[in-house]
Amino acid sequence: MPSRVQREQHHRSRSLIGGKPKKEKKNDEMASSPYHAAVGVAVLAILLAAPAAEAGAPTAAPLANYSLEDACKKTGPHYGLCIATLSADRSAKSSDTVGLARVAVLAAQKNASETATYLSSIYDDDSIEKKTVQLQQCLEDCSERYEAAVEQLTDATVALDTGGYEEAMALVAAGQAEVKMCQRGFKAVPQHRNILTLRNREVDQLCSIAFAITKLIRASPSAEE
């Protein structure tokens, strides 16, 4: 008959061989799992990266600061007209690039408005020789185009005042396109093609100046040198 000691040893052996091992706690099991460890690392990486992404988010480019002369140098062949036009406005000498663009747009708008008035006068002028139906139609078309150009250039100044620099550029370009279309229309009346040539050319050049300076607002002077 086995002794008490032998019975206890036999019982412990059965527990180790045939018995079920104790379950580990769920939390310990999750902590030791390679999968959960990897997830934890990924979450931590996302949390750490979030502030960095916000810090590196793109911001609006600072406004450029061109002098009157430097801005006019960017207008290419229109440098002389640019200097003369902007210098005529006393505020331009102390203006930033936005102010210079506004002066340029207003100059184009004023010139376009004067041309629109001139168109109205010659449309009703019976002294023009051989005022054919084609010429009358051409003058009428130009009058409508100049009305549109004046409105677009006026809106461009409003856009500049509210920080809509891209919109201002688009409006100046649209106004300039109206002027070009007016001049193109005179091809139908070659004998009168010079009626508006000089005026159209000046408005066209002023629009080019206004567009070029408005484009400089977001450009860096040092980056373009």
C-alpha positions in Angstrom: 0.0 0.0 0.0 1.5 3.3 -1.0 2.5 5.7 1.7 1.0 9.1 2.2 4.0 10.8 0.6 3.8 8.5 -2.4 0.1 9.3 -2.9 0.8 13.1 -2.8 3.7 12.8 -5.4 1.4 10.7 -7.7 -1.4 13.4 -7.4 1.0 16.2 -8.4 2.3 14.1 -11.4 -1.3 13.7 -12.7 -1.9 17.4 -12.3 1.1 18.3 -14.4 0.5 15.6 -17.1 -3.3 15.3 -17.6 -4.6 18.5 -15.8 -5.4 21.7 -17.6 -3.0 24.6 -17.1 -4.3 27.7 -15.4 -5.6 30.5 -17.8 -3.6 33.6 -17.9 -5.3 36.9 -17.4 -6.7 38.4 -20.6 -4.9 41.7 -20.0 -1.5 39.9 -19.7 -2.3 37.9 -22.9 -3.0 41.0 -24.8 0.0 42.8 -23.5 2.3 39.9 -24.6 0.7 39.5 -28.1 2.9 40.7 -30.9 -0.1 41.9 -32.8 -1.4 44.2 -30.1 2.1 45.5 -29.5 2.3 46.5 -33.2 -1.1 48.2 -33.1 0.0 50.2 -30.0 3.2 51.3 -31.8 1.2 52.4 -34.9 -1.4 54.4 -32.8 1.4 56.1 -31.0 3.1 57.0 -34.3 -0.1 58.5 -35.6 -0.6 60.6 -32.4 2.9 61.9 -32.6 2.7 62.7 -36.3 -0.6 64.6 -36.0 0.9 67.8 -34.4 3.8 67.6 -36.8 1.5 67.5 -39.8 -0.5 70.5 -38.5 2.7 72.4 -37.9 3.8 71.7 -41.5 0.5 72.5 -43.1 0.9 75.0 -46.0 0.0 78.6 -45.3 -0.7 81.6 -47.5 2.4 83.1 -49.0 3.3 86.4 -47.6 2.6 89.5 -49.7 5.6 90.8 -51.7 6.8 94.3 -51.3 8.0 96.0 -54.5 8.9 99.6 -55.0 7.3 101.6 -57.8 10.4 101.3 -60.0 11.0 97.6 -59.3 7.4 96.8 -60.0 7.5 98.7 -63.3 10.6 96.8 -64.3 8.5 93.6 -64.3 6.1 95.1 -67.0 8.6 94.5 -69.8 8.2 96.8 -72.8 5.7 98.9 -70.9 8.2 100.2 -68.3 8.1 103.8 -69.5 4.3 104.0 -69.5 4.2 102.2 -66.1 6.5 104.8 -64.5 4.6 107.7 -66.0 1.2 106.2 -65.0 2.1 105.3 -61.4 4.1 108.4 -60.7 1.1 110.5 -61.6 -0.5 109.2 -58.5 1.1 110.7 -55.4 0.1 107.7 -53.2 2.0 105.3 -55.4 5.4 106.3 -54.2 4.6 105.1 -50.7 2.3 102.2 -51.7 3.0 98.5 -51.2 2.6 96.1 -54.2 -1.2 95.9 -53.6 -1.4 99.6 -53.6 0.6 99.8 -56.8 -1.6 97.2 -58.5 -4.7 99.2 -57.4 -3.3 102.4 -58.9 -2.5 100.6 -62.2 -6.0 99.0 -62.4 -7.7 102.3 -61.7 -5.6 104.0 -64.5 -6.7 101.3 -66.9 -10.3 101.7 -65.8 -10.2 105.5 -66.1 -8.8 105.2 -69.6 -11.3 102.6 -70.6 -14.1 104.8 -69.3 -12.9 107.8 -71.3 -12.8 105.6 -74.4 -16.3 104.4 -73.8 -17.4 108.1 -73.6 -15.5 108.8 -76.8 -17.3 105.9 -78.6 -20.6 107.3 -77.7 -19.7 110.6 -79.2 -18.5 109.3 -82.5 -21.3 106.9 -82.8 -23.7 109.9 -83.0 -21.3 112.0 -85.0 -22.6 112.4 -88.6 -19.4 114.1 -89.7 -17.6 110.8 -90.2 -17.4 110.1 -93.9 -18.9 107.0 -95.3 -20.5 105.9 -92.1 -21.6 102.5 -93.4 -23.8 100.1 -91.6 -20.7 97.9 -90.9 -19.0 100.8 -89.2 -22.0 101.7 -87.2 -22.2 98.0 -86.1 -18.5 98.0 -85.3 -18.8 101.1 -83.1 -21.8 99.7 -81.3 -20.0 96.5 -80.6 -17.0 98.4 -79.3 -19.2 100.5 -77.1 -20.7 97.4 -75.5 -17.3 95.8 -75.1 -15.9 98.9 -73.4 -18.8 99.0 -71.0 -18.0 95.5 -70.0 -14.3 96.3 -69.7 -15.0 99.3 -67.4 -17.2 97.1 -65.2 -14.6 94.3 -65.0 -11.8 96.7 -64.2 -14.0 98.3 -61.5 -14.7 94.9 -60.0 -10.9 94.2 -60.1 -10.2 97.1 -57.7 -12.9 95.7 -55.4 -11.2 92.3 -55.5 -7.9 93.8 -54.7 -9.4 95.6 -51.7 -10.8 92.3 -50.4 -7.7 90.2 -50.9 -9.0 88.5 -54.0 -5.8 88.8 -56.0 -6.3 85.9 -58.3 -9.8 87.2 -59.1 -8.4 90.7 -59.7 -6.0 89.2 -62.3 -8.8 87.3 -64.0 -11.0 90.5 -64.2 -8.1 92.6 -65.6 -7.5 89.9 -68.2 -11.2 89.8 -69.1 -11.3 93.6 -69.5 -8.2 93.5 -71.7 -9.8 90.8 -73.9 -12.8 93.0 -74.5 -10.5 95.8 -75.8 -8.6 93.4 -78.1 -11.9 92.2 -79.5 -13.0 95.7 -80.2 -9.8 96.4 -82.2 -10.2 93.1 -84.0 -13.7 94.1 -85.1 -12.3 97.0 -87.1 -10.9 94.6 -89.6 -14.3 94.6 -91.2 -14.0 98.3 -91.9 -10.3 98.7 -93.0 -10.9 102.3 -94.2 -11.8 103.2 -90.6 -9.5 100.9 -88.7 -7.5 103.7 -87.1 -10.5 105.4 -85.4 -9.7 103.6 -82.1 -6.3 102.1 -82.7 -4.4 104.5 -80.4 -7.0 104.4 -77.7 -7.3 100.7 -77.8 -3.5 100.3 -77.7 -3.2 102.5 -74.6 -5.9 100.7 -72.7 -4.5 97.4 -73.8 -1.0 98.4 -72.5 -2.4 99.7 -69.2 -4.2 96.4 -68.7 -1.0 94.6 -69.3 0.7 96.8 -66.6 -2.1 96.2 -64.2 -2.0 92.5 -64.7 1.8 92.2 -64.4 1.8 94.2 -61.1 -1.1 92.3 -59.6 0.7 89.1 -60.4 3.6 90.4 -58.3 1.6 90.5 -55.1 2.4 86.9 -54.1 5.8 86.9 -55.7 9.0 87.3 -53.8 11.4 90.1 -55.1 14.5 88.2 -53.9 13.3 84.9 -55.5 13.0 86.6 -59.0 16.4 88.2 -59.0 
